[in-house]
Amino acid sequence: MTGSIVLINLIAAIALLLWATRMVRTGVERAYLDPLQRVVQRSQNNRLIAAGTGMIVAVSLQSSTAVALIVSGFAASGLLSTPVGLAVMLGADLGSALVVQVLSLNLSQLVPICLIIGAGAFLNGRSRAVRQFGRIVMGIGLLLISLGMISSATGPLRESELLPVIIQYLSSDMVTAFLVAAIFTWLAHSSVASVLLIMAFASQGILPVPLALVLVLGANSGSGIIAIVLTRKLSAAARAIPMGNAFLRTTVSVALVLAISLIEVLPVDLLGETASRQIVNFHVAFNLLLLIAGLPFAGIVGKVLMSHLNAGEGWQDTEGTELKEVSALDPEILDTPRLALAAATRELMKMSRTVETMLNGVIELFVSADKETIQALSDMDDLVDDYHSEIKHYLAELSRMELSPSEAQRCQELTTACIKLEHVGDVIVRNLLKHVEKKKDRGLEFSSDGWDEISELHGQVVANAQLALNTLISGDLDTARQLVQEKDRLRALEAKSYESHLERLSSGNIKSVESSEIHLDTIRDLKQINSALASLAYPALEHANELRKTRLKRDAARRRTGN
């Protein structure tokens, strides 16, 4: 067999290995990502539990990088702290190593069973879950086939004259060997595939075990870089987790490479009887060591990284004016829905903060206003409109991708929230600001009681805006219930204010008479804003089946029963 044929067979085997690994991960993501995400989100109260959760999810997804993307998405939305996220990642690294441990066993007899079951389920399954289960089983079968192909393709390489020269050079230069493995893992986007490939070469006697161990360390370091690249345009909280994980992995890896280079005779027999067992057991032992050593320092590493990243986001120009904030809507991550949804959520948070600033500012203008301050607040609506346009366009692009049901639902929720926030901005500028200008131009004043009522209503709306934002980010059911309850409370305040205003008109209160139109319109607009904000709670309530389709159904039932 010529060298070119051997090389083609080897490349084909590696390509199948990478494809099969991705196929299994994609099947798990599409069928079981929602429960896995919920498991991760619920593990944030204990780092040890978080690490165990990360391990379980990584075993399910066969990828610690996939776990990194899930965790980064939660962190970007403010649902997971950096230390807990790091704990999840350390557990995920060990889980990914355990996947390699299982796949390294002789499972060739399972190949026909996996292919038959996988093809049957994928082609004949009626539900999404069954089809994705078929994809997973088929992927495992193809993965096992690829390992056999790699063993067959690497056999003739032992007779190569060039290969021993390359191996000898790498054995004498551990740094280069480490970097080669790290770069290959980054390009392959899979530490599982890289370590399995190194194991296959070592089992054929092509790689000496000490060199293979260094390559495994390089693969572990390179796998940490993958998540850094994929999350490079997310918020500081999202980037801190993969950066912290990569820092810990690289630090321990480099220390072990240094130790291996200094020890003349490595006690590799302690790791197993065969070269393949030694490689895989070392991989698992390294990640177990990383978990034990890194877990106590997760808080310190997270704090230092967050401090550094937050400082980096606060750059100012030479005149001290803060530079324009970079949009989180990265088109390059649209093919990774979890990251794209996290980016859209982050941008929506910026939009909501702008709307909240407008809402807080408009009440002050009723007391004291000039053309400059009125124009400044009006200009903020242009910024809200820009956010609205960019976020809607981004989510429209995302909706064209292949999304899971939960991802499609989240995409719709964010789009609706974007529209509602833009509507709130319009009400503030087109209605409330007009009332401010009319009050200023006519030299009117609210009565003392009337102003107290408006202030109370406005304060309630501002508080509800915070609840709405929390509900949008977390989907917390209790917060959603509270927001709807506050909507009812505000409706009662509006009715009370209306009645009080009519009483003041009847008593001939001059200020109330003169400002009556502005007073009533302002109350109405604040209620309209609150209704738009309260609607952000509906998706969480609907998901829990706690939202009535219409009040008419309840009212009709009452009439039938005479209650």
C-alpha positions in Angstrom: 0.0 0.0 0.0 1.5 3.3 -1.1 2.0 6.2 1.3 -0.7 8.3 -0.3 -3.3 5.6 0.1 -2.4 5.2 3.7 -2.7 8.9 4.3 -6.1 9.1 2.5 -7.4 6.2 4.6 -6.2 7.8 7.8 -7.7 11.2 6.9 -11.0 9.5 6.0 -11.0 7.6 9.4 -10.3 10.8 11.3 -13.1 12.6 9.3 -15.5 9.9 10.2 -14.5 10.0 13.9 -15.1 13.8 14.0 -18.4 13.5 12.1 -19.6 10.6 14.4 -18.7 12.6 17.5 -20.7 15.6 16.2 -23.6 13.4 15.2 -24.0 12.0 18.7 -23.7 15.4 20.3 -26.2 16.9 17.9 -28.7 14.1 18.6 -28.5 14.6 22.3 -28.8 18.4 22.0 -31.9 18.2 19.8 -33.7 15.6 21.9 -32.5 16.2 25.5 -31.0 19.6 25.7 -33.9 21.2 27.6 -33.8 18.9 30.7 -30.0 19.0 30.6 -30.1 22.8 30.7 -32.6 22.8 33.6 -30.3 20.4 35.5 -27.4 22.8 35.0 -29.5 25.8 36.1 -30.6 24.1 39.3 -27.1 23.2 40.4 -26.0 26.8 41.3 -26.2 26.6 45.1 -23.4 24.1 45.6 -20.1 23.8 43.7 -19.7 20.1 44.3 -23.2 19.4 43.0 -22.5 21.8 40.1 -19.4 19.7 39.2 -21.4 16.5 39.4 -24.0 18.1 37.1 -21.4 19.1 34.6 -20.0 15.6 34.5 -23.4 14.1 33.8 -24.2 16.6 31.1 -20.8 16.2 29.5 -21.2 12.4 29.4 -24.7 12.9 27.8 -23.4 15.4 25.2 -20.0 13.7 24.8 -18.5 17.1 24.8 -17.2 19.5 27.5 -17.3 22.3 24.9 -21.1 21.9 24.5 -21.4 22.2 28.3 -19.3 25.4 28.1 -21.7 26.9 25.6 -24.7 26.1 27.8 -23.0 27.5 30.9 -21.9 30.6 29.1 -25.4 31.2 27.8 -26.7 31.1 31.4 -24.0 33.3 32.6 -24.7 35.8 29.8 -28.3 36.0 31.0 -27.3 36.4 34.6 -28.6 33.0 35.7 -25.3 31.5 36.8 -22.4 32.9 38.7 -18.8 32.6 37.5 -17.5 30.3 40.3 -20.4 27.9 39.9 -20.0 28.0 36.1 -16.3 27.0 36.6 -17.3 24.2 38.9 -19.7 22.9 36.2 -16.9 23.0 33.6 -14.4 21.2 35.8 -17.0 18.4 36.2 -17.7 18.5 32.5 -14.0 18.0 31.7 -14.0 14.8 33.9 -17.2 13.7 32.2 -15.7 14.1 28.8 -12.7 12.0 29.9 -15.1 9.2 31.1 -16.6 9.2 27.6 -13.2 8.5 26.2 -12.7 5.7 28.8 -15.9 4.0 27.7 -15.2 4.4 23.9 -11.7 3.0 24.3 -13.1 -0.4 25.2 -13.5 -3.1 22.6 -17.0 -2.5 21.6 -16.7 -3.6 17.9 -19.4 -6.3 18.4 -22.0 -3.5 19.1 -21.5 -1.9 15.7 -24.1 -3.9 13.8 -26.6 -3.5 16.6 -26.0 0.3 16.7 -26.4 0.7 13.0 -29.6 -1.4 12.8 -31.3 0.2 15.8 -30.1 3.7 14.9 -31.2 3.5 11.2 -34.5 2.0 12.1 -35.3 4.6 14.8 -34.2 7.5 12.7 -35.9 6.5 9.4 -39.1 5.1 10.9 -39.6 7.1 14.1 -42.6 9.3 14.2 -41.6 11.6 17.1 -38.6 13.9 17.3 -37.3 12.1 20.4 -37.3 8.7 18.7 -35.5 10.1 15.5 -32.9 11.8 17.6 -32.4 8.7 19.6 -31.7 6.9 16.3 -29.2 9.6 15.4 -27.4 9.1 18.7 -27.2 5.3 18.4 -26.2 5.6 14.7 -23.5 8.1 15.6 -22.1 5.7 18.3 -21.9 2.9 15.7 -20.1 5.1 13.2 -17.7 6.3 15.9 -16.8 2.7 16.7 -16.3 2.0 13.0 -14.0 5.0 12.7 -11.8 3.7 15.6 -11.4 0.4 13.7 -10.5 2.3 10.5 -7.9 4.3 12.4 -6.3 1.2 13.8 -6.2 -0.4 10.3 -4.9 2.8 8.6 -2.1 3.3 11.2 -0.8 -0.2 10.9 1.3 0.4 7.7 2.7 3.6 9.3 5.0 1.5 11.5 7.0 0.7 8.4 7.4 4.3 7.4 10.9 5.8 7.3 9.8 9.4 7.8 7.5 8.8 10.8 10.3 7.7 13.3 12.1 10.9 12.5 9.1 13.0 13.3 8.4 11.0 16.5 12.0 11.4 17.6 11.9 15.1 17.1 8.6 15.5 19.0 10.0 13.3 21.8 13.0 15.6 22.1 10.8 18.8 22.0 7.9 18.4 24.4 6.8 22.0 23.9 6.3 21.5 20.2 4.5 18.3 20.8 2.2 20.0 23.3 1.4 22.8 20.9 0.8 20.5 18.0 -1.8 18.5 20.0 -3.4 21.7 21.3 -3.8 23.2 17.8 -5.1 20.0 16.3 -7.7 19.7 19.1 -8.8 23.3 18.6 -9.1 22.7 14.8 -11.0 19.4 15.4 -13.3 21.0 18.0 -13.2 17.8 20.0 -10.9 16.6 22.8 -12.7 13.2 22.7 -11.7 12.7 19.1 -8.1 13.9 19.7 -7.5 11.6 22.7 -9.0 8.6 20.9 -6.7 9.3 18.0 -3.7 9.6 20.2 -4.7 6.3 21.9 -5.1 4.6 18.5 -1.5 5.7 17.5 -0.1 4.6 20.8 -1.8 1.2 20.7 -0.2 0.5 17.3 3.3 1.2 18.8 3.7 4.3 16.7 3.8 6.8 19.6 5.9 6.1 22.7 3.8 6.4 25.8 5.7 9.5 27.3 5.2 11.4 24.1 1.5 10.3 24.0 1.0 11.6 27.5 2.3 15.0 26.5 0.0 15.0 23.5 -2.9 14.2 25.8 -2.0 17.2 27.9 -1.9 19.3 24.8 -5.3 18.1 23.7 -6.7 19.0 27.1 -5.3 22.5 26.9 -6.5 22.9 23.3 -10.0 21.9 24.2 -10.2 24.8 26.6 -9.4 27.2 23.8 -12.4 26.1 21.7 -15.0 27.6 24.1 -13.0 30.8 24.4 -13.2 31.3 20.7 -16.9 30.5 20.5 -17.8 32.9 23.3 -15.3 35.7 22.5 -18.1 38.2 21.7 -20.4 37.5 24.6 -20.5 39.4 27.9 -17.7 39.4 30.5 -19.7 37.0 32.7 -20.1 34.5 29.8 -16.4 34.8 28.7 -15.0 34.4 32.2 -16.1 30.8 32.6 -14.3 29.3 29.5 -11.3 31.5 30.2 -11.1 30.4 33.8 -11.4 26.8 32.7 -8.7 27.1 30.1 -6.4 28.9 32.5 -6.7 26.0 35.1 -6.3 23.3 32.4 -3.3 25.0 30.8 -1.6 25.7 34.1 -1.8 22.1 35.3 -1.0 20.8 31.9 2.2 22.8 31.6 3.3 21.8 35.1 2.8 18.1 34.2 4.6 18.5 30.8 7.6 20.0 32.8 7.5 17.1 35.2 7.4 14.5 32.4 10.4 16.1 30.7 12.4 16.1 33.9 11.6 12.5 34.9 13.9 10.0 33.1 11.8 6.9 33.7 8.0 7.4 34.0 6.1 4.8 36.1 3.6 4.3 33.3 3.0 0.7 34.4 0.9 2.1 37.2 -1.6 3.5 34.7 -2.4 0.1 33.0 -1.1 -2.9 31.3 -1.3 -1.7 27.7 -0.4 1.6 26.0 -4.0 2.4 25.2 -5.1 1.8 28.8 -2.2 4.0 30.0 -3.2 6.8 27.8 -6.9 6.8 28.6 -6.3 6.3 32.4 -3.9 9.2 32.4 -6.5 11.3 30.7 -9.1 10.5 33.3 -6.6 10.9 36.2 -5.5 14.4 34.8 -9.1 15.6 34.7 -9.8 14.2 38.2 -6.7 16.0 39.5 -7.9 19.2 37.8 -11.3 18.9 39.5 -9.9 18.3 42.9 -7.2 21.0 42.6 -9.3 23.5 40.8 -12.6 23.4 42.7 -11.4 25.3 45.8 -9.9 28.0 43.6 -13.0 28.5 41.4 -14.1 31.5 43.4 -10.7 33.3 43.3 -10.2 32.6 39.6 -13.7 33.8 38.8 -13.3 37.0 40.8 -10.0 37.9 39.2 -11.2 37.2 35.7 -14.4 39.2 36.2 -12.5 42.1 37.6 -10.1 42.0 34.6 -12.8 41.6 32.0 -15.1 44.3 33.4 -12.2 46.7 33.5 -11.5 45.9 29.9 -15.1 46.8 28.9 -14.9 50.3 30.4 -12.5 51.9 27.9 -12.8 55.6 27.4 -11.6 57.9 24.7 -9.1 60.7 25.2 -11.8 63.2 26.1 -13.2 60.9 28.8 -16.4 60.0 26.8 -17.4 56.4 27.0 -17.0 54.7 23.7 -20.0 53.1 22.0 -20.8 49.7 23.4 -20.2 46.8 21.0 -23.3 45.0 20.0 -23.7 41.4 21.3 -25.5 40.4 18.1 -22.8 38.4 16.5 -23.9 36.8 13.2 -21.1 34.3 13.4 -22.8 32.4 16.3 -26.3 32.2 14.6 -25.5 28.5 13.8 -25.2 27.9 17.6 -28.7 28.8 18.8 -27.9 28.7 22.5 -25.2 31.4 22.1 -27.3 33.4 19.7 -30.2 33.5 22.1 -27.9 34.5 25.0 -26.5 37.3 22.8 -30.0 38.5 21.9 -31.0 38.4 25.6 -28.0 40.5 26.5 -28.8 43.0 23.8 -32.5 43.0 25.0 -31.2 43.8 28.5 -29.4 46.9 27.1 -32.7 47.9 25.4 -34.6 47.4 28.6 -32.2 49.5 30.6 -32.6 52.3 28.1 -36.4 52.1 28.4 -36.1 52.1 32.2 -33.9 55.2 32.1 -36.5 56.9 30.0 -39.3 55.8 32.4 -37.4 57.1 35.4 -36.5 60.4 33.7 -39.9 61.4 32.4 -41.5 61.8 35.9 -38.8 64.4 36.8 -39.7 66.4 33.7 -43.2 67.0 35.1 -41.6 68.9 37.9 -38.9 70.8 36.0 -38.2 70.6 32.3 -36.4 72.5 29.6 -36.1 72.0 25.8 -32.6 70.4 26.2 -33.7 67.7 28.7 -36.9 67.0 26.8 -34.9 66.5 23.6 -32.3 64.4 25.3 -35.0 62.0 26.5 -36.6 62.0 23.1 -33.3 61.1 21.5 -33.1 58.0 23.7 -36.2 56.7 21.8 -34.1 56.7 18.7 -31.6 54.4 20.5 -34.5 52.1 21.5 -35.7 52.0 17.9 -32.2 51.0 16.8 -32.2 48.2 19.4 -35.7 47.1 18.3 -34.7 46.9 14.6 -31.4 45.1 15.2 -32.7 42.6 17.7 -35.8 41.7 15.6 -33.7 41.3 12.4 -31.2 39.1 14.4 -33.9 36.9 15.8 -35.6 36.7 12.4 -32.3 35.3 11.0 -32.0 32.9 13.9 -35.6 31.6 13.4 -34.5 30.4 9.9 -32.0 28.0 11.6 -32.8 24.5 12.7 -34.1 25.2 16.3 -35.4 22.9 19.0 -39.0 23.5 20.1 -37.7 25.3 23.3 -35.2 27.4 21.3 -38.0 28.4 18.8 -40.2 29.3 21.7 -37.5 31.4 23.4 -36.8 33.1 20.1 -40.5 34.1 19.9 -40.5 35.2 23.5 -37.6 37.5 22.9 -39.1 38.9 19.7 -42.4 39.7 21.6 -40.5 41.3 24.5 -38.5 43.5 22.0 -41.8 44.7 20.4 -43.3 45.4 23.9 -40.3 47.4 25.0 -40.3 49.4 21.8 -44.0 50.2 22.4 -43.2 51.4 26.0 -40.6 53.7 24.6 -43.1 55.1 22.1 -45.7 55.7 24.8 -43.1 57.6 26.9 -42.0 59.9 24.0 -45.2 60.3 22.0 -47.6 60.5 25.0 -45.9 61.3 28.3 -43.4 63.8 26.9 -46.3 65.5 25.1 -48.0 65.9 28.4 -44.8 67.3 29.9 -44.6 69.9 27.1 -48.3 70.8 27.4 -48.0 71.3 31.1 -44.9 73.4 30.7 -46.3 75.5 27.9 -49.5 76.3 29.7 -47.9 76.8 33.1 -50.1 74.3 34.7 -49.7 72.5 38.1 -51.1 69.3 39.5 -52.9 69.4 42.8 -50.9 68.0 45.7 -53.1 64.9 45.9 -53.1 64.5 42.2 -49.3 64.6 42.0 -49.0 62.1 44.8 -51.3 59.7 42.9 -49.3 60.1 39.7 -46.0 59.6 41.6 -47.3 56.5 43.3 -48.5 55.0 40.1 -45.2 55.8 38.4 -43.2 54.2 41.2 -45.3 51.1 40.9 -44.7 50.9 37.1 -40.9 51.3 37.6 -40.9 48.5 40.2 -42.9 46.3 37.8 -40.4 47.1 35.0 -37.8 45.4 37.2 -40.0 42.4 37.8 -40.7 42.2 34.1 -37.0 42.1 33.3 -36.3 39.5 35.9 -39.1 37.3 34.5 -37.8 37.7 31.0 -34.3 36.6 31.9 -35.1 33.8 34.4 -38.6 32.6 33.5 -39.2 32.3 37.2 -42.8 31.4 37.8 -43.2 33.1 41.2 -41.9 36.4 39.7 -44.3 36.0 36.8 -47.2 35.5 39.2 -46.1 38.5 41.3 -46.0 40.7 38.1 -49.5 39.8 37.1 -50.7 40.4 40.7 -49.1 43.8 40.6 -50.9 44.6 37.4 -54.2 44.0 39.2 -53.0 46.2 42.0 -52.1 49.0 39.7 -55.5 48.7 38.0 -57.0 49.3 41.5 -54.8 52.3 42.0 -55.8 53.7 38.7 -59.5 53.4 39.5 -58.9 55.0 42.9 -57.0 57.9 41.4 -59.8 58.4 38.8 -62.5 58.6 41.5 -60.3 60.9 43.7 -59.8 63.2 40.7 -63.5 63.4 40.0 -64.1 64.3 43.6 -61.6 67.1 43.4 -63.3 68.4 40.2 -66.6 68.3 42.0 -65.2 70.3 44.9 -63.9 73.0 42.4 -60.2 72.4 43.0 -58.7 74.9 40.5 -55.5 73.0 39.9 -57.3 69.8 39.3 -59.7 71.5 36.9 -56.9 73.1 34.9 -54.7 70.0 34.7 -57.6 67.4 34.5 -56.9 66.4 30.9 -53.1 65.9 31.5 -53.7 64.1 34.8 -56.2 61.6 33.3 -54.0 61.0 30.2 -50.9 60.5 32.2 -52.7 57.9 34.4 -54.0 56.1 31.3 -50.5 56.0 29.7 -48.8 54.7 32.8 -51.4 51.9 32.9 -50.7 51.2 29.2 -47.0 50.9 29.9 -47.6 48.6 32.9 -49.8 46.4 30.8 -47.1 46.0 28.2 -44.6 45.1 30.9 -46.9 42.7 32.6 -47.4 40.8 29.3 -43.7 39.7 29.6 -44.9 37.3 32.4 -47.3 35.5 30.1 -44.9 33.0 28.5 -43.8 31.6 31.9 -47.4 31.4 33.1 -48.5 29.8 29.9 -45.7 27.2 30.0 -46.9 26.3 33.6 -50.5 26.2 32.3 -51.5 29.0 34.7 -52.7 31.5 32.1 -56.4 31.7 31.1 -57.2 32.1 27.5 -59.8 34.7 28.2 -61.8 36.1 31.2 -65.0 35.6 29.2 -64.8 31.9 29.8 -64.7 32.4 33.6 -67.5 35.0 33.5 -69.7 32.7 31.4 -69.2 29.9 33.9 -70.1 32.1 36.7 -73.4 33.2 35.0 -74.3 29.5 34.4 -73.8 28.6 38.0 -75.4 31.7 39.3 -72.3 32.7 41.3 
